[in-house]
Amino acid sequence: MMENPNYPAILALLLRPKQKDAIPGMHEWTSRDYIYKQLWPYYVPSRTKKAKPGDPPKPVVHYKKGRKPAAELSHGTLSTLMRALEEAGLVEERVTEESKREKSYRITDSGEIAFRFFANPATNTLVRTVLQKA
């Protein structure tokens, strides 16, 4: 699981404090929308479709000014990533009080241990970048 660079990046997002007066070791709930917006610039596709001989060329896409392509990060892709982390016991999910459609996540103690063990910020530039943006 940790071979995919997006999993440690998500765990880093969940670990970094959202407030300056946050209590160390106390894992805060983070909205799904916040995770999506923060992961979007750093998303690394783990699988790419290779063009087969004879396939038509892909259409040219023009993005709004100041916006770059999301490298195929969609809400469905994020859901798949979060579901895998939840099934592994690294992340907890809950429905927010305001809306039953909105979800929040927080890292579990097992998730923090796995992150600290596998995602070394000294060698993983993506994790280092996500942690420094706090």
N, CA, C and O atoms as CSV, one atom per row, in Angstrom:
chain,resi,resn,atom,element,x,y,z
A,1,MET,N,N,0.815,-1.196,0.000
A,1,MET,CA,C,0.000,0.000,0.000
A,1,MET,C,C,0.862,1.265,0.000
A,1,MET,O,O,0.515,2.252,-0.648
A,2,MET,N,N,1.960,1.238,0.709
A,2,MET,CA,C,2.791,2.434,0.803
A,2,MET,C,C,3.629,2.664,-0.455
A,2,MET,O,O,4.334,3.669,-0.547
A,3,GLU,N,N,3.562,1.743,-1.431
A,3,GLU,CA,C,4.261,1.974,-2.690
A,3,GLU,C,C,3.568,3.070,-3.499
A,3,GLU,O,O,4.216,3.762,-4.285
A,4,ASN,N,N,2.272,3.232,-3.315
A,4,ASN,CA,C,1.532,4.299,-3.974
A,4,ASN,C,C,1.795,5.585,-3.200
A,4,ASN,O,O,1.458,5.649,-2.018
A,5,PRO,N,N,2.384,6.617,-3.816
A,5,PRO,CA,C,2.759,7.831,-3.081
A,5,PRO,C,C,1.570,8.639,-2.568
A,5,PRO,O,O,1.751,9.540,-1.750
A,6,ASN,N,N,0.369,8.339,-3.028
A,6,ASN,CA,C,-0.801,9.098,-2.593
A,6,ASN,C,C,-1.239,8.726,-1.176
A,6,ASN,O,O,-1.771,9.571,-0.456
A,7,TYR,N,N,-1.023,7.475,-0.766
A,7,TYR,CA,C,-1.416,7.065,0.583
A,7,TYR,C,C,-0.625,7.804,1.659
A,7,TYR,O,O,-1.238,8.346,2.578
A,8,PRO,N,N,0.720,7.852,1.591
A,8,PRO,CA,C,1.448,8.634,2.593
A,8,PRO,C,C,1.102,10.122,2.542
A,8,PRO,O,O,1.118,10.793,3.574
A,9,ALA,N,N,0.791,10.644,1.357
A,9,ALA,CA,C,0.424,12.066,1.250
A,9,ALA,C,C,-0.897,12.326,1.980
A,9,ALA,O,O,-1.040,13.341,2.662
A,10,ILE,N,N,-1.857,11.414,1.837
A,10,ILE,CA,C,-3.140,11.566,2.544
A,10,ILE,C,C,-2.919,11.466,4.042
A,10,ILE,O,O,-3.468,12.264,4.803
A,11,LEU,N,N,-2.126,10.501,4.475
A,11,LEU,CA,C,-1.850,10.364,5.908
A,11,LEU,C,C,-1.132,11.595,6.443
A,11,LEU,O,O,-1.389,12.014,7.572
A,12,ALA,N,N,-0.230,12.188,5.646
A,12,ALA,CA,C,0.450,13.417,6.063
A,12,ALA,C,C,-0.548,14.562,6.207
A,12,ALA,O,O,-0.438,15.368,7.131
A,13,LEU,N,N,-1.519,14.639,5.299
A,13,LEU,CA,C,-2.560,15.668,5.400
A,13,LEU,C,C,-3.369,15.504,6.679
A,13,LEU,O,O,-3.719,16.489,7.330
A,14,LEU,N,N,-3.663,14.265,7.037
A,14,LEU,CA,C,-4.445,14.005,8.238
A,14,LEU,C,C,-3.633,14.213,9.513
A,14,LEU,O,O,-4.201,14.483,10.571
A,15,LEU,N,N,-2.323,14.092,9.422
A,15,LEU,CA,C,-1.468,14.258,10.599
A,15,LEU,C,C,-1.134,15.706,10.900
A,15,LEU,O,O,-0.995,16.086,12.063
A,16,ARG,N,N,-1.004,16.519,9.855
A,16,ARG,CA,C,-0.560,17.888,10.117
A,16,ARG,C,C,-1.669,18.667,10.843
A,16,ARG,O,O,-2.851,18.515,10.534
A,17,PRO,N,N,-1.269,19.496,11.806
A,17,PRO,CA,C,-2.265,20.233,12.599
A,17,PRO,C,C,-2.980,21.278,11.759
A,17,PRO,O,O,-2.363,21.962,10.943
A,18,LYS,N,N,-4.283,21.397,11.967
A,18,LYS,CA,C,-5.084,22.388,11.242
A,18,LYS,C,C,-5.057,23.741,11.958
A,18,LYS,O,O,-5.266,24.785,11.340
A,19,GLN,N,N,-4.796,23.708,13.270
A,19,GLN,CA,C,-4.782,24.929,14.061
A,19,GLN,C,C,-3.438,25.046,14.775
A,19,GLN,O,O,-2.783,24.041,15.054
A,20,LYS,N,N,-3.044,26.253,15.060
A,20,LYS,CA,C,-1.754,26.477,15.715
A,20,LYS,C,C,-1.751,25.965,17.149
A,20,LYS,O,O,-0.705,25.568,17.662
A,21,ASP,N,N,-2.915,25.969,17.802
A,21,ASP,CA,C,-2.982,25.538,19.202
A,21,ASP,C,C,-3.442,24.082,19.336
A,21,ASP,O,O,-3.975,23.695,20.376
A,22,ALA,N,N,-3.238,23.284,18.296
A,22,ALA,CA,C,-3.654,21.885,18.328
A,22,ALA,C,C,-2.824,21.104,19.347
A,22,ALA,O,O,-1.634,21.357,19.534
A,23,ILE,N,N,-3.480,20.162,19.988
A,23,ILE,CA,C,-2.817,19.332,20.987
A,23,ILE,C,C,-2.075,18.206,20.276
A,23,ILE,O,O,-2.689,17.469,19.504
A,24,PRO,N,N,-0.772,18.050,20.512
A,24,PRO,CA,C,-0.026,16.969,19.857
A,24,PRO,C,C,-0.597,15.600,20.240
A,24,PRO,O,O,-0.934,15.367,21.401
A,25,GLY,N,N,-0.702,14.709,19.274
A,25,GLY,CA,C,-1.228,13.363,19.506
A,25,GLY,C,C,-2.734,13.273,19.430
A,25,GLY,O,O,-3.285,12.173,19.391
A,26,MET,N,N,-3.422,14.423,19.408
A,26,MET,CA,C,-4.885,14.437,19.306
A,26,MET,C,C,-5.235,14.558,17.831
A,26,MET,O,O,-4.955,15.582,17.207
A,27,HIS,N,N,-5.833,13.543,17.282
A,27,HIS,CA,C,-6.134,13.520,15.861
A,27,HIS,C,C,-7.453,14.225,15.583
A,27,HIS,O,O,-8.498,13.843,16.109
A,28,GLU,N,N,-7.391,15.259,14.751
A,28,GLU,CA,C,-8.560,16.060,14.422
A,28,GLU,C,C,-9.306,15.453,13.234
A,28,GLU,O,O,-8.710,14.764,12.407
A,29,TRP,N,N,-10.608,15.711,13.154
A,29,TRP,CA,C,-11.395,15.300,12.004
A,29,TRP,C,C,-11.135,16.293,10.876
A,29,TRP,O,O,-11.088,17.503,11.095
A,30,THR,N,N,-10.968,15.767,9.676
A,30,THR,CA,C,-10.676,16.575,8.498
A,30,THR,C,C,-11.724,16.301,7.444
A,30,THR,O,O,-12.039,15.145,7.161
A,31,SER,N,N,-12.268,17.359,6.858
A,31,SER,CA,C,-13.324,17.173,5.864
A,31,SER,C,C,-12.762,16.574,4.582
A,31,SER,O,O,-11.600,16.779,4.230
A,32,ARG,N,N,-13.607,15.839,3.907
A,32,ARG,CA,C,-13.223,15.204,2.640
A,32,ARG,C,C,-12.879,16.259,1.601
A,32,ARG,O,O,-11.957,16.077,0.806
A,33,ASP,N,N,-13.619,17.362,1.607
A,33,ASP,CA,C,-13.377,18.451,0.664
A,33,ASP,C,C,-11.984,19.054,0.872
A,33,ASP,O,O,-11.287,19.365,-0.094
A,34,TYR,N,N,-11.587,19.217,2.134
A,34,TYR,CA,C,-10.256,19.748,2.443
A,34,TYR,C,C,-9.172,18.798,1.937
A,34,TYR,O,O,-8.183,19.238,1.350
A,35,ILE,N,N,-9.356,17.502,2.161
A,35,ILE,CA,C,-8.378,16.512,1.700
A,35,ILE,C,C,-8.257,16.570,0.184
A,35,ILE,O,O,-7.151,16.545,-0.356
A,36,TYR,N,N,-9.392,16.648,-0.502
A,36,TYR,CA,C,-9.378,16.694,-1.969
A,36,TYR,C,C,-8.633,17.933,-2.467
A,36,TYR,O,O,-7.789,17.836,-3.358
A,37,LYS,N,N,-8.945,19.090,-1.895
A,37,LYS,CA,C,-8.310,20.336,-2.347
A,37,LYS,C,C,-6.811,20.355,-2.050
A,37,LYS,O,O,-6.030,20.888,-2.838
A,38,GLN,N,N,-6.411,19.780,-0.928
A,38,GLN,CA,C,-4.998,19.777,-0.572
A,38,GLN,C,C,-4.211,18.728,-1.349
A,38,GLN,O,O,-3.039,18.942,-1.660
A,39,LEU,N,N,-4.844,17.590,-1.669
A,39,LEU,CA,C,-4.161,16.528,-2.394
A,39,LEU,C,C,-4.087,16.815,-3.885
A,39,LEU,O,O,-3.180,16.333,-4.564
A,40,TRP,N,N,-5.020,17.586,-4.397
A,40,TRP,CA,C,-5.141,17.827,-5.839
A,40,TRP,C,C,-3.824,18.242,-6.496
A,40,TRP,O,O,-3.473,17.661,-7.522
A,41,PRO,N,N,-3.072,19.216,-5.962
A,41,PRO,CA,C,-1.823,19.608,-6.646
A,41,PRO,C,C,-0.711,18.568,-6.555
A,41,PRO,O,O,0.224,18.594,-7.356
A,42,TYR,N,N,-0.799,17.657,-5.597
A,42,TYR,CA,C,0.277,16.691,-5.373
A,42,TYR,C,C,-0.052,15.293,-5.878
A,42,TYR,O,O,0.789,14.398,-5.798
A,43,TYR,N,N,-1.243,15.093,-6.389
A,43,TYR,CA,C,-1.688,13.759,-6.795
A,43,TYR,C,C,-0.773,13.179,-7.868
A,43,TYR,O,O,-0.445,13.846,-8.849
A,44,VAL,N,N,-0.370,11.934,-7.668
A,44,VAL,CA,C,0.476,11.220,-8.619
A,44,VAL,C,C,-0.312,10.010,-9.100
A,44,VAL,O,O,-0.630,9.129,-8.302
A,45,PRO,N,N,-0.636,9.948,-10.401
A,45,PRO,CA,C,-1.367,8.770,-10.880
A,45,PRO,C,C,-0.521,7.511,-10.679
A,45,PRO,O,O,0.656,7.477,-11.037
A,46,SER,N,N,-1.130,6.496,-10.111
A,46,SER,CA,C,-0.373,5.270,-9.862
A,46,SER,C,C,-0.438,4.323,-11.051
A,46,SER,O,O,0.420,3.455,-11.213
A,47,ARG,N,N,-1.454,4.494,-11.877
A,47,ARG,CA,C,-1.568,3.697,-13.101
A,47,ARG,C,C,-1.851,4.647,-14.247
A,47,ARG,O,O,-2.618,5.598,-14.098
A,48,THR,N,N,-1.251,4.400,-15.358
A,48,THR,CA,C,-1.539,5.192,-16.546
A,48,THR,C,C,-1.913,4.248,-17.675
A,48,THR,O,O,-1.353,3.160,-17.809
A,49,LYS,N,N,-2.852,4.674,-18.468
A,49,LYS,CA,C,-3.254,3.871,-19.609
A,49,LYS,C,C,-2.300,4.143,-20.759
A,49,LYS,O,O,-2.081,5.293,-21.140
A,50,LYS,N,N,-1.742,3.091,-21.301
A,50,LYS,CA,C,-0.816,3.243,-22.414
A,50,LYS,C,C,-1.610,3.250,-23.715
A,50,LYS,O,O,-2.551,2.479,-23.900
A,51,ALA,N,N,-1.206,4.134,-24.595
A,51,ALA,CA,C,-1.877,4.207,-25.891
A,51,ALA,C,C,-1.502,2.985,-26.720
A,51,ALA,O,O,-0.334,2.609,-26.822
A,52,LYS,N,N,-2.512,2.387,-27.299
A,52,LYS,CA,C,-2.284,1.230,-28.164
A,52,LYS,C,C,-2.104,1.720,-29.594
A,52,LYS,O,O,-2.656,2.752,-29.976
A,53,PRO,N,N,-1.345,0.994,-30.366
A,53,PRO,CA,C,-1.187,1.397,-31.766
A,53,PRO,C,C,-2.550,1.442,-32.459
A,53,PRO,O,O,-3.354,0.517,-32.335
A,54,GLY,N,N,-2.793,2.517,-33.181
A,54,GLY,CA,C,-4.056,2.676,-33.892
A,54,GLY,C,C,-5.121,3.446,-33.118
A,54,GLY,O,O,-6.166,3.775,-33.679
A,55,ASP,N,N,-4.872,3.746,-31.821
A,55,ASP,CA,C,-5.825,4.538,-31.055
A,55,ASP,C,C,-5.805,5.978,-31.558
A,55,ASP,O,O,-4.744,6.494,-31.912
A,56,PRO,N,N,-6.970,6.634,-31.592
A,56,PRO,CA,C,-6.980,8.040,-32.006
A,56,PRO,C,C,-6.292,8.902,-30.948
A,56,PRO,O,O,-6.291,8.544,-29.770
A,57,PRO,N,N,-5.713,10.020,-31.348
A,57,PRO,CA,C,-5.055,10.897,-30.360
A,57,PRO,C,C,-6.091,11.483,-29.405
A,57,PRO,O,O,-7.249,11.694,-29.763
A,58,LYS,N,N,-5.636,11.739,-28.178
A,58,LYS,CA,C,-6.530,12.323,-27.180
A,58,LYS,C,C,-6.827,13.774,-27.535
A,58,LYS,O,O,-5.978,14.454,-28.112
A,59,PRO,N,N,-8.025,14.259,-27.198
A,59,PRO,CA,C,-8.356,15.652,-27.515
A,59,PRO,C,C,-7.527,16.628,-26.681
A,59,PRO,O,O,-7.104,16.302,-25.572
A,60,VAL,N,N,-7.304,17.802,-27.210
A,60,VAL,CA,C,-6.574,18.843,-26.496
A,60,VAL,C,C,-7.550,19.505,-25.527
A,60,VAL,O,O,-8.649,19.910,-25.909
A,61,VAL,N,N,-7.131,19.607,-24.273
A,61,VAL,CA,C,-7.984,20.190,-23.241
A,61,VAL,C,C,-7.397,21.533,-22.845
A,61,VAL,O,O,-6.193,21.649,-22.617
A,62,HIS,N,N,-8.246,22.547,-22.765
A,62,HIS,CA,C,-7.820,23.879,-22.343
A,62,HIS,C,C,-8.372,24.134,-20.948
A,62,HIS,O,O,-9.577,24.026,-20.722
A,63,TYR,N,N,-7.487,24.475,-20.010
A,63,TYR,CA,C,-7.874,24.710,-18.637
A,63,TYR,C,C,-8.011,26.199,-18.378
A,63,TYR,O,O,-7.422,27.025,-19.074
A,64,LYS,N,N,-8.791,26.522,-17.372
A,64,LYS,CA,C,-8.961,27.922,-16.997
A,64,LYS,C,C,-7.621,28.495,-16.568
A,64,LYS,O,O,-6.737,27.770,-16.113
A,65,LYS,N,N,-7.486,29.793,-16.717
A,65,LYS,CA,C,-6.242,30.465,-16.370
A,65,LYS,C,C,-5.878,30.207,-14.905
A,65,LYS,O,O,-6.716,30.338,-14.013
A,66,GLY,N,N,-4.626,29.842,-14.676
A,66,GLY,CA,C,-4.154,29.590,-13.328
A,66,GLY,C,C,-4.435,28.195,-12.822
A,66,GLY,O,O,-4.087,27.870,-11.687
A,67,ARG,N,N,-5.047,27.376,-13.627
A,67,ARG,CA,C,-5.396,26.028,-13.207
A,67,ARG,C,C,-4.615,25.018,-14.023
A,67,ARG,O,O,-4.464,25.188,-15.233
A,68,LYS,N,N,-4.128,23.997,-13.401
A,68,LYS,CA,C,-3.409,22.962,-14.129
A,68,LYS,C,C,-4.245,21.686,-14.131
A,68,LYS,O,O,-5.163,21.555,-13.321
A,69,PRO,N,N,-3.951,20.756,-15.012
A,69,PRO,CA,C,-4.719,19.525,-15.022
A,69,PRO,C,C,-4.545,18.754,-13.717
A,69,PRO,O,O,-3.464,18.756,-13.128
A,70,ALA,N,N,-5.595,18.107,-13.278
A,70,ALA,CA,C,-5.583,17.406,-12.006
A,70,ALA,C,C,-4.978,16.023,-12.096
A,70,ALA,O,O,-5.075,15.249,-11.144
A,71,ALA,N,N,-4.358,15.693,-13.213
A,71,ALA,CA,C,-3.728,14.385,-13.392
A,71,ALA,C,C,-4.708,13.270,-13.076
A,71,ALA,O,O,-4.346,12.263,-12.468
A,72,GLU,N,N,-5.943,13.459,-13.492
A,72,GLU,CA,C,-7.005,12.483,-13.361
A,72,GLU,C,C,-7.463,12.238,-11.926
A,72,GLU,O,O,-8.095,11.214,-11.667
A,73,LEU,N,N,-7.173,13.129,-10.991
A,73,LEU,CA,C,-7.715,12.976,-9.645
A,73,LEU,C,C,-9.177,13.373,-9.692
A,73,LEU,O,O,-9.515,14.512,-10.017
A,74,SER,N,N,-10.021,12.444,-9.370
A,74,SER,CA,C,-11.454,12.713,-9.321
A,74,SER,C,C,-11.942,12.383,-7.923
A,74,SER,O,O,-11.208,11.814,-7.114
A,75,HIS,N,N,-13.167,12.738,-7.649
A,75,HIS,CA,C,-13.738,12.410,-6.348
A,75,HIS,C,C,-13.868,10.900,-6.190
A,75,HIS,O,O,-13.743,10.375,-5.084
A,76,GLY,N,N,-14.116,10.208,-7.284
A,76,GLY,CA,C,-14.184,8.751,-7.241
A,76,GLY,C,C,-12.836,8.134,-6.904
A,76,GLY,O,O,-12.763,7.167,-6.146
A,77,THR,N,N,-11.765,8.693,-7.469
A,77,THR,CA,C,-10.419,8.210,-7.166
A,77,THR,C,C,-10.094,8.446,-5.701
A,77,THR,O,O,-9.526,7.577,-5.039
A,78,LEU,N,N,-10.454,9.620,-5.193
A,78,LEU,CA,C,-10.216,9.909,-3.782
A,78,LEU,C,C,-11.016,8.954,-2.900
A,78,LEU,O,O,-10.512,8.493,-1.875
A,79,SER,N,N,-12.240,8.655,-3.281
A,79,SER,CA,C,-13.054,7.712,-2.507
A,79,SER,C,C,-12.397,6.341,-2.455
A,79,SER,O,O,-12.397,5.685,-1.413
A,80,THR,N,N,-11.837,5.909,-3.581
A,80,THR,CA,C,-11.155,4.617,-3.624
A,80,THR,C,C,-9.937,4.624,-2.704
A,80,THR,O,O,-9.705,3.659,-1.975
A,81,LEU,N,N,-9.164,5.700,-2.733
A,81,LEU,CA,C,-7.989,5.807,-1.871
A,81,LEU,C,C,-8.397,5.802,-0.391
A,81,LEU,O,O,-7.781,5.114,0.423
A,82,MET,N,N,-9.431,6.566,-0.053
A,82,MET,CA,C,-9.870,6.652,1.342
A,82,MET,C,C,-10.461,5.325,1.811
A,82,MET,O,O,-10.249,4.927,2.957
A,83,ARG,N,N,-11.190,4.647,0.952
A,83,ARG,CA,C,-11.769,3.346,1.301
A,83,ARG,C,C,-10.667,2.330,1.608
A,83,ARG,O,O,-10.779,1.559,2.561
A,84,ALA,N,N,-9.603,2.331,0.802
A,84,ALA,CA,C,-8.489,1.408,1.040
A,84,ALA,C,C,-7.814,1.704,2.376
A,84,ALA,O,O,-7.459,0.781,3.109
A,85,LEU,N,N,-7.636,2.978,2.694
A,85,LEU,CA,C,-7.027,3.343,3.974
A,85,LEU,C,C,-7.928,2.952,5.141
A,85,LEU,O,O,-7.445,2.511,6.184
A,86,GLU,N,N,-9.234,3.114,4.965
A,86,GLU,CA,C,-10.181,2.756,6.022
A,86,GLU,C,C,-10.214,1.237,6.235
A,86,GLU,O,O,-10.232,0.768,7.373
A,87,GLU,N,N,-10.221,0.475,5.144
A,87,GLU,CA,C,-10.239,-0.983,5.253
A,87,GLU,C,C,-8.954,-1.518,5.893
A,87,GLU,O,O,-8.971,-2.558,6.551
A,88,ALA,N,N,-7.857,-0.813,5.698
A,88,ALA,CA,C,-6.590,-1.210,6.307
A,88,ALA,C,C,-6.514,-0.800,7.780
A,88,ALA,O,O,-5.577,-1.183,8.479
A,89,GLY,N,N,-7.492,-0.025,8.254
A,89,GLY,CA,C,-7.510,0.411,9.646
A,89,GLY,C,C,-6.624,1.604,9.932
A,89,GLY,O,O,-6.293,1.868,11.088
A,90,LEU,N,N,-6.230,2.340,8.879
A,90,LEU,CA,C,-5.341,3.486,9.060
A,90,LEU,C,C,-6.095,4.802,9.211
A,90,LEU,O,O,-5.538,5.798,9.671
A,91,VAL,N,N,-7.378,4.796,8.815
A,91,VAL,CA,C,-8.190,6.012,8.814
A,91,VAL,C,C,-9.596,5.668,9.312
A,91,VAL,O,O,-10.108,4.579,9.051
A,92,GLU,N,N,-10.212,6.609,10.032
A,92,GLU,CA,C,-11.609,6.478,10.447
A,92,GLU,C,C,-12.455,7.439,9.620
A,92,GLU,O,O,-11.989,8.507,9.224
A,93,GLU,N,N,-13.701,7.052,9.362
A,93,GLU,CA,C,-14.621,7.893,8.596
A,93,GLU,C,C,-15.868,8.148,9.434
A,93,GLU,O,O,-16.319,7.280,10.183
A,94,ARG,N,N,-16.410,9.337,9.298
A,94,ARG,CA,C,-17.695,9.637,9.941
A,94,ARG,C,C,-18.462,10.608,9.065
A,94,ARG,O,O,-17.886,11.308,8.233
A,95,VAL,N,N,-19.767,10.638,9.265
A,95,VAL,CA,C,-20.638,11.585,8.574
A,95,VAL,C,C,-20.740,12.817,9.463
A,95,VAL,O,O,-20.911,12.690,10.675
A,96,THR,N,N,-20.638,14.006,8.879
A,96,THR,CA,C,-20.686,15.224,9.682
A,96,THR,C,C,-22.098,15.472,10.205
A,96,THR,O,O,-23.076,14.954,9.666
A,97,GLU,N,N,-22.182,16.268,11.256
A,97,GLU,CA,C,-23.472,16.567,11.869
A,97,GLU,C,C,-24.328,17.464,10.980
A,97,GLU,O,O,-25.553,17.346,10.971
A,98,GLU,N,N,-23.680,18.364,10.230
A,98,GLU,CA,C,-24.409,19.329,9.416
A,98,GLU,C,C,-25.110,18.675,8.228
A,98,GLU,O,O,-26.246,19.021,7.905
A,99,SER,N,N,-24.446,17.752,7.594
A,99,SER,CA,C,-24.985,17.141,6.385
A,99,SER,C,C,-24.626,15.660,6.377
A,99,SER,O,O,-23.480,15.292,6.633
A,100,LYS,N,N,-25.591,14.829,6.087
A,100,LYS,CA,C,-25.325,13.391,6.075
A,100,LYS,C,C,-24.539,12.967,4.842
A,100,LYS,O,O,-24.066,11.832,4.771
A,101,ARG,N,N,-24.394,13.864,3.873
A,101,ARG,CA,C,-23.633,13.556,2.666
A,101,ARG,C,C,-22.150,13.864,2.831
A,101,ARG,O,O,-21.313,13.254,2.165
A,102,GLU,N,N,-21.820,14.796,3.703
A,102,GLU,CA,C,-20.427,15.175,3.898
A,102,GLU,C,C,-19.741,14.206,4.856
A,102,GLU,O,O,-20.308,13.794,5.868
A,103,LYS,N,N,-18.516,13.861,4.509
A,103,LYS,CA,C,-17.753,12.935,5.338
A,103,LYS,C,C,-16.516,13.619,5.873
A,103,LYS,O,O,-15.974,14.542,5.267
A,104,SER,N,N,-16.088,13.144,7.018
A,104,SER,CA,C,-14.843,13.607,7.627
A,104,SER,C,C,-13.998,12.390,7.945
A,104,SER,O,O,-14.511,11.288,8.144
A,105,TYR,N,N,-12.694,12.609,7.988
A,105,TYR,CA,C,-11.764,11.521,8.253
A,105,TYR,C,C,-10.761,11.959,9.298
A,105,TYR,O,O,-10.477,13.147,9.455
A,106,ARG,N,N,-10.227,10.976,10.011
A,106,ARG,CA,C,-9.084,11.225,10.886
A,106,ARG,C,C,-8.223,9.976,10.905
A,106,ARG,O,O,-8.694,8.860,10.687
A,107,ILE,N,N,-6.961,10.198,11.169
A,107,ILE,CA,C,-6.000,9.102,11.177
A,107,ILE,C,C,-6.125,8.341,12.498
A,107,ILE,O,O,-6.365,8.944,13.544
A,108,THR,N,N,-5.963,7.038,12.448
A,108,THR,CA,C,-5.990,6.225,13.655
A,108,THR,C,C,-4.578,6.116,14.212
A,108,THR,O,O,-3.614,6.546,13.578
A,109,ASP,N,N,-4.468,5.541,15.397
A,109,ASP,CA,C,-3.136,5.331,15.972
A,109,ASP,C,C,-2.320,4.391,15.085
A,109,ASP,O,O,-1.118,4.589,14.908
A,110,SER,N,N,-2.972,3.370,14.529
A,110,SER,CA,C,-2.280,2.452,13.610
A,110,SER,C,C,-1.814,3.190,12.366
A,110,SER,O,O,-0.730,2.916,11.851
A,111,GLY,N,N,-2.626,4.127,11.879
A,111,GLY,CA,C,-2.261,4.913,10.713
A,111,GLY,C,C,-1.063,5.793,10.979
A,111,GLY,O,O,-0.193,5.946,10.121
A,112,GLU,N,N,-1.016,6.372,12.162
A,112,GLU,CA,C,0.128,7.215,12.515
A,112,GLU,C,C,1.405,6.385,12.622
A,112,GLU,O,O,2.469,6.814,12.176
A,113,ILE,N,N,1.297,5.194,13.216
A,113,ILE,CA,C,2.466,4.315,13.324
A,113,ILE,C,C,2.938,3.896,11.942
A,113,ILE,O,O,4.135,3.917,11.656
A,114,ALA,N,N,1.991,3.513,11.078
A,114,ALA,CA,C,2.354,3.104,9.712
A,114,ALA,C,C,2.999,4.258,8.961
A,114,ALA,O,O,3.975,4.054,8.238
A,115,PHE,N,N,2.469,5.464,9.120
A,115,PHE,CA,C,3.044,6.629,8.451
A,115,PHE,C,C,4.463,6.884,8.931
A,115,PHE,O,O,5.374,7.073,8.124
A,116,ARG,N,N,4.647,6.888,10.229
A,116,ARG,CA,C,5.975,7.178,10.792
A,116,ARG,C,C,6.987,6.100,10.409
A,116,ARG,O,O,8.176,6.383,10.264
A,117,PHE,N,N,6.515,4.868,10.247
A,117,PHE,CA,C,7.415,3.761,9.918
A,117,PHE,C,C,7.767,3.731,8.431
A,117,PHE,O,O,8.926,3.520,8.072
A,118,PHE,N,N,6.768,3.942,7.561
A,118,PHE,CA,C,6.985,3.765,6.121
A,118,PHE,C,C,7.267,5.054,5.355
A,118,PHE,O,O,8.025,5.028,4.386
A,119,ALA,N,N,6.693,6.157,5.753
A,119,ALA,CA,C,6.820,7.403,4.984
A,119,ALA,C,C,7.873,8.299,5.615
A,119,ALA,O,O,7.561,9.125,6.472
A,120,ASN,N,N,9.091,8.139,5.199
A,120,ASN,CA,C,10.203,8.912,5.734
A,120,ASN,C,C,10.259,10.266,5.029
A,120,ASN,O,O,10.598,10.316,3.847
A,121,PRO,N,N,9.937,11.372,5.719
A,121,PRO,CA,C,9.973,12.686,5.078
A,121,PRO,C,C,11.353,13.088,4.578
A,121,PRO,O,O,11.469,13.941,3.698
A,122,ALA,N,N,12.403,12.480,5.132
A,122,ALA,CA,C,13.749,12.821,4.680
A,122,ALA,C,C,14.012,12.329,3.258
A,122,ALA,O,O,14.780,12.944,2.517
A,123,THR,N,N,13.376,11.222,2.879
A,123,THR,CA,C,13.603,10.674,1.539
A,123,THR,C,C,12.412,10.852,0.611
A,123,THR,O,O,12.569,10.762,-0.606
A,124,ASN,N,N,11.239,11.099,1.147
A,124,ASN,CA,C,10.032,11.231,0.336
A,124,ASN,C,C,9.708,12.715,0.173
A,124,ASN,O,O,9.193,13.339,1.101
A,125,THR,N,N,9.999,13.274,-0.977
A,125,THR,CA,C,9.800,14.712,-1.188
A,125,THR,C,C,8.327,15.092,-1.177
A,125,THR,O,O,7.991,16.191,-0.736
A,126,LEU,N,N,7.437,14.225,-1.643
A,126,LEU,CA,C,6.007,14.528,-1.638
A,126,LEU,C,C,5.498,14.675,-0.212
A,126,LEU,O,O,4.773,15.623,0.089
A,127,VAL,N,N,5.862,13.759,0.660
A,127,VAL,CA,C,5.442,13.826,2.060
A,127,VAL,C,C,6.034,15.065,2.721
A,127,VAL,O,O,5.346,15.753,3.475
A,128,ARG,N,N,7.298,15.356,2.446
A,128,ARG,CA,C,7.954,16.544,3.029
A,128,ARG,C,C,7.216,17.813,2.597
A,128,ARG,O,O,6.982,18.703,3.415
A,129,THR,N,N,6.850,17.898,1.319
A,129,THR,CA,C,6.151,19.075,0.813
A,129,THR,C,C,4.789,19.227,1.480
A,129,THR,O,O,4.416,20.332,1.874
A,130,VAL,N,N,4.049,18.142,1.612
A,130,VAL,CA,C,2.718,18.196,2.234
A,130,VAL,C,C,2.838,18.621,3.695
A,130,VAL,O,O,2.042,19.434,4.166
A,131,LEU,N,N,3.814,18.086,4.416
A,131,LEU,CA,C,3.974,18.434,5.822
A,131,LEU,C,C,4.419,19.889,6.001
A,131,LEU,O,O,4.039,20.521,6.987
A,132,GLN,N,N,5.202,20.427,5.088
A,132,GLN,CA,C,5.691,21.807,5.213
A,132,GLN,C,C,4.621,22.835,4.903
A,132,GLN,O,O,4.760,23.994,5.296
A,133,LYS,N,N,3.552,22.449,4.210
A,133,LYS,CA,C,2.487,23.390,3.855
A,133,LYS,C,C,1.553,23.680,5.015
A,133,LYS,O,O,0.589,24.427,4.850
A,134,ALA,N,N,1.812,23.111,6.181
A,134,ALA,CA,C,0.928,23.265,7.333
A,134,ALA,C,C,0.789,24.691,7.780
A,134,ALA,O,O,0.073,24.968,8.742
